[in-house]
């Protein structure tokens, strides 16, 4: 889940910067209607400019907190909360990340990186309704081309978007699995299990090193009576460093033991270590293929950017 490190680099995207503020500084609009994305006075605009230009994270956080205290009715409060959400995420402060992230979404509901990350958090907390809503809202936004920040390399941009899609699909898979597991019916809804498998597979297509997705896919496939698919998923979780590796190894060994009973199957001739070696080679191949795909997508982004800046020929 290395894409989470990249997410931090764009949580500040969309903050009104110099151009927007510069257009507003000369306008004394203190008591006019509040407009999201615009300051209401020169002083407010200058205060926000200081936040946007602060290089040190600690200073930026202090200035954002002061901005919220001084200008609680500003049209820029959502962007100040975005600064604080970013800082909380960097520190691993989930509670403050959620708190400030929710404040952002109240006024900027189409912020896909926050929707995807919050969907993950809510899915792990068992808040199926909110997680499903946020993930479902994030995916169509991420399918749009989006506006790449000028300073960010295109390959990093497309990797980030791909990672966020993986995050949204993981949240959906986790939620469908939760609904299937907690169903009180003696005949658990197979559609929920199928949707869990589908979304977890999509997660691993986009992020082959997503250990939690591999582990939960192993569980879902075993409940789908697909032992070989479960074996492969647990093997993937084993070779990815993380908390899921230990439990995945135990489940892998259990399934392998059952499969070995068929002496005519290939599993009777393969050890667990050989299975892991084969899965590691498969992962390496998928990562190489993913890198090639990201490079192709990045080239398309660069081509679009070049077309935007191209000067049309004069008549």
Secondary structure, DSSP 8 states (H G I E B T S, - for coil): -THHHHHGGGTTTT---HHHHHHHHT---TTS---TT--SSHHHHHHHHHHHH--SHHHHHHHHHHHHHH-TT-TTHHHHHHHHHHHHHHHT-HHHHHHHHHHHHHH----HHHHHHHHHHHHHHT-HHHHHHHHHHHHHHHHS-----TTS-HHHHHHHHHHHHHHHHHHHHHHHHHHHHT--SSS--HHHHHHHHHHHHHHHHH-TT-HHHHHHHHHHHHHTT-HHHHHHHHHHHHHS-STHHHHHHHHHHHHHHHHTTSTTSGGGG--HHHHHHHHHHHHHHHHHHHHHHHHHHHHHHHHHHHHHH------
